[in-house]
Amino acid sequence: MNEYYLSYSTGWSWTDVALAGVAGAVAVVAAPVVLTAAGFTSAGVVAGSLAAAAQSAAYRVYVASGSAFALAQSASAAGIGVNGAAAIFTAVGGTTL
């Protein structure tokens, strides 16, 4: 093996990789619960919720397509989907690792 690979991989263990995988999986499962708790539902934003306060403070009348708020509402209304689940898994798992 070359020395670069050995020096780059030193310090990681299979436990670290497993922990990252579990953290990513838990985040994917928890995402719909967190969105609902924040006030994003399939019927729209719940009045008086954290989501309503964020919409009022940051976006006022117009919510831009592709914004974090629009993505959260879309994920809550239509489901996270495969691409969203992969993004969540990768972000949380990579951060954990």
Backbone as CSV, one residue per row, in Angstrom:
resi,resn,N_x,N_y,N_z,CA_x,CA_y,CA_z,C_x,C_y,C_z
1,MET,0.839,-1.193,0.000,0.000,0.000,0.000,0.875,1.244,0.000
2,ASN,0.344,2.291,-0.579,1.167,3.500,-0.576,1.005,4.243,0.747
3,GLU,1.997,5.078,1.041,2.015,5.755,2.340,0.905,6.790,2.482
4,TYR,0.513,7.418,1.374,-0.545,8.427,1.443,-1.838,7.806,1.947
5,TYR,-2.203,6.658,1.417,-3.430,5.998,1.840,-3.368,5.649,3.316
6,LEU,-2.261,5.112,3.765,-2.135,4.728,5.168,-2.217,5.938,6.082
7,SER,-1.587,7.049,5.709,-1.637,8.219,6.586,-3.018,8.872,6.545
8,TYR,-3.693,8.783,5.393,-5.024,9.391,5.268,-6.059,8.621,6.063
9,SER,-5.975,7.301,6.088,-7.009,6.498,6.727,-6.740,6.211,8.197
10,THR,-5.617,6.627,8.707,-5.302,6.375,10.107,-6.285,7.130,10.995
11,GLY,-6.798,6.451,11.989,-7.699,7.087,12.935,-9.157,6.735,12.734
12,TRP,-9.543,6.218,11.581,-10.926,5.805,11.367,-11.057,4.340,11.716
13,SER,-12.198,3.985,12.269,-12.468,2.574,12.551,-13.850,2.232,11.997
14,TRP,-14.145,0.958,11.967,-15.466,0.530,11.492,-16.556,1.026,12.431
15,THR,-16.231,1.240,13.680,-17.198,1.796,14.627,-17.600,3.210,14.210
16,ASP,-16.615,3.987,13.772,-16.908,5.354,13.301,-17.847,5.325,12.095
17,VAL,-17.570,4.433,11.167,-18.389,4.321,9.959,-19.801,3.863,10.313
18,ALA,-19.908,2.885,11.223,-21.224,2.395,11.652,-22.014,3.496,12.356
19,LEU,-21.352,4.271,13.193,-22.016,5.372,13.898,-22.532,6.406,12.907
20,ALA,-21.745,6.714,11.887,-22.181,7.661,10.864,-23.404,7.132,10.114
21,GLY,-23.409,5.834,9.803,-24.552,5.222,9.119,-25.808,5.247,9.970
22,VAL,-25.665,4.954,11.245,-26.819,4.974,12.149,-27.340,6.397,12.311
23,ALA,-26.440,7.359,12.462,-26.866,8.755,12.606,-27.608,9.226,11.357
24,GLY,-27.112,8.857,10.187,-27.783,9.227,8.941,-29.160,8.604,8.832
25,ALA,-29.275,7.332,9.202,-30.566,6.636,9.139,-31.568,7.242,10.122
26,VAL,-31.122,7.554,11.323,-32.002,8.163,12.322,-32.484,9.528,11.833
27,ALA,-31.605,10.296,11.204,-31.997,11.615,10.693,-33.053,11.504,9.605
28,VAL,-32.920,10.501,8.731,-33.911,10.308,7.662,-35.270,9.967,8.261
29,VAL,-35.290,9.113,9.275,-36.553,8.717,9.922,-37.141,9.882,10.718
30,ALA,-36.285,10.684,11.345,-36.755,11.775,12.199,-37.197,13.010,11.412
31,ALA,-36.743,13.165,10.187,-37.027,14.379,9.415,-38.517,14.697,9.302
32,PRO,-39.388,13.738,8.948,-40.821,14.079,8.870,-41.411,14.507,10.217
33,VAL,-40.934,13.900,11.284,-41.426,14.250,12.624,-41.005,15.672,12.975
34,VAL,-39.774,16.009,12.661,-39.260,17.351,12.954,-40.000,18.400,12.127
35,LEU,-40.240,18.110,10.847,-40.980,19.057,9.998,-42.386,19.301,10.537
36,THR,-43.058,18.242,10.929,-44.411,18.387,11.471,-44.392,19.162,12.784
37,ALA,-43.427,18.880,13.639,-43.325,19.589,14.918,-43.044,21.078,14.718
38,ALA,-42.332,21.414,13.644,-42.026,22.820,13.361,-43.217,23.554,12.766
39,GLY,-44.226,22.806,12.289,-45.429,23.443,11.764,-45.651,23.271,10.277
40,PHE,-44.833,22.456,9.617,-45.029,22.160,8.201,-45.914,20.922,8.090
41,THR,-47.075,21.071,7.454,-47.978,19.932,7.285,-48.369,19.816,5.814
42,SER,-49.058,18.731,5.483,-49.485,18.539,4.097,-50.534,19.572,3.692
43,ALA,-51.218,20.159,4.659,-52.231,21.173,4.372,-51.650,22.585,4.335
44,GLY,-50.378,22.728,4.664,-49.741,24.043,4.674,-49.125,24.326,6.030
45,VAL,-48.729,25.553,6.223,-48.091,25.970,7.463,-49.158,26.165,8.545
46,VAL,-48.897,25.635,9.732,-49.826,25.751,10.849,-49.697,27.142,11.481
47,ALA,-50.827,27.804,11.667,-50.824,29.135,12.282,-50.255,29.068,13.690
48,GLY,-49.415,30.024,14.025,-48.839,30.110,15.361,-47.639,29.202,15.576
49,SER,-47.187,28.508,14.556,-46.061,27.568,14.693,-44.738,28.274,14.410
50,LEU,-43.665,27.556,14.640,-42.335,28.053,14.323,-42.216,28.348,12.827
51,ALA,-42.802,27.488,12.004,-42.772,27.701,10.551,-43.512,28.984,10.173
52,ALA,-44.627,29.246,10.813,-45.388,30.474,10.529,-44.591,31.708,10.940
53,ALA,-43.912,31.624,12.076,-43.095,32.751,12.528,-41.931,32.993,11.563
54,ALA,-41.316,31.926,11.093,-40.209,32.066,10.140,-40.704,32.640,8.824
55,GLN,-41.853,32.183,8.365,-42.405,32.696,7.112,-42.729,34.175,7.249
56,SER,-43.305,34.552,8.355,-43.674,35.943,8.578,-42.442,36.846,8.686
57,ALA,-41.434,36.388,9.410,-40.254,37.215,9.646,-39.324,37.284,8.432
58,ALA,-39.083,36.152,7.799,-38.060,36.113,6.749,-38.618,36.298,5.350
59,TYR,-39.810,35.797,5.103,-40.299,35.764,3.728,-41.462,36.714,3.464
60,ARG,-42.131,37.172,4.495,-43.296,38.049,4.360,-44.336,37.416,3.439
61,VAL,-44.575,38.000,2.297,-45.635,37.526,1.405,-45.122,36.468,0.428
62,TYR,-43.940,36.662,-0.111,-43.439,35.829,-1.194,-42.362,34.862,-0.700
63,VAL,-42.571,33.578,-0.929,-41.568,32.567,-0.614,-40.923,32.145,-1.931
64,ALA,-39.626,32.345,-2.043,-38.909,32.041,-3.280,-38.851,30.537,-3.530
65,SER,-39.054,30.167,-4.766,-38.944,28.774,-5.177,-37.515,28.287,-4.944
66,GLY,-37.376,27.132,-4.325,-36.056,26.579,-4.065,-35.441,27.029,-2.761
67,SER,-36.119,27.923,-2.034,-35.583,28.371,-0.748,-35.720,27.253,0.282
68,ALA,-35.029,27.393,1.400,-35.092,26.384,2.456,-36.525,26.211,2.951
69,PHE,-37.244,27.315,3.063,-38.632,27.254,3.516,-39.489,26.487,2.515
70,ALA,-39.326,26.778,1.236,-40.101,26.093,0.198,-39.775,24.606,0.153
71,LEU,-38.510,24.261,0.314,-38.117,22.850,0.323,-38.701,22.114,1.525
72,ALA,-38.705,22.762,2.687,-39.275,22.137,3.883,-40.777,21.915,3.712
73,GLN,-41.477,22.906,3.169,-42.913,22.760,2.944,-43.194,21.672,1.926
74,SER,-42.428,21.631,0.867,-42.598,20.614,-0.165,-42.347,19.213,0.388
75,ALA,-41.296,19.069,1.171,-40.979,17.763,1.768,-42.072,17.320,2.718
76,SER,-42.655,18.260,3.437,-43.733,17.917,4.365,-45.009,17.554,3.627
77,ALA,-45.303,18.269,2.555,-46.541,18.034,1.812,-46.474,16.791,0.935
78,ALA,-45.369,16.600,0.235,-45.278,15.515,-0.745,-44.407,14.360,-0.291
79,GLY,-43.731,14.503,0.829,-42.805,13.470,1.284,-41.381,13.838,0.911
80,ILE,-40.448,13.280,1.611,-39.049,13.636,1.411,-38.504,13.061,0.117
81,GLY,-38.894,11.870,-0.237,-38.436,11.255,-1.475,-37.041,10.675,-1.357
82,VAL,-36.646,9.971,-2.387,-35.355,9.284,-2.389,-34.195,10.273,-2.396
83,ASN,-34.268,11.289,-3.225,-33.176,12.263,-3.294,-33.029,13.044,-1.985
84,GLY,-34.150,13.415,-1.391,-34.103,14.120,-0.112,-33.547,13.246,0.993
85,ALA,-33.976,11.988,1.019,-33.468,11.056,2.026,-31.969,10.843,1.855
86,ALA,-31.518,10.725,0.616,-30.085,10.553,0.354,-29.299,11.783,0.794
87,ALA,-29.855,12.969,0.559,-29.178,14.198,0.956,-29.077,14.301,2.474
88,ILE,-30.151,13.981,3.164,-30.144,14.015,4.630,-29.161,13.000,5.180
89,PHE,-29.219,11.777,4.647,-28.325,10.710,5.108,-26.867,11.110,4.912
90,THR,-26.560,11.651,3.737,-25.185,12.025,3.425,-24.710,13.184,4.307
91,ALA,-25.553,14.187,4.480,-25.168,15.341,5.284,-24.934,14.965,6.746
92,VAL,-25.873,14.238,7.331,-25.743,13.876,8.747,-24.672,12.822,8.940
93,GLY,-24.656,11.809,8.081,-23.641,10.766,8.204,-22.241,11.304,7.993
94,GLY,-22.072,12.162,6.995,-20.760,12.751,6.735,-20.306,13.656,7.850
95,THR,-21.218,14.428,8.404,-20.887,15.298,9.519,-20.495,14.489,10.750
96,THR,-21.210,13.401,10.980,-20.906,12.538,12.121,-19.532,11.894,11.958
97,LEU,-19.240,11.451,10.733,-17.959,10.794,10.489,-16.834,11.783,10.624
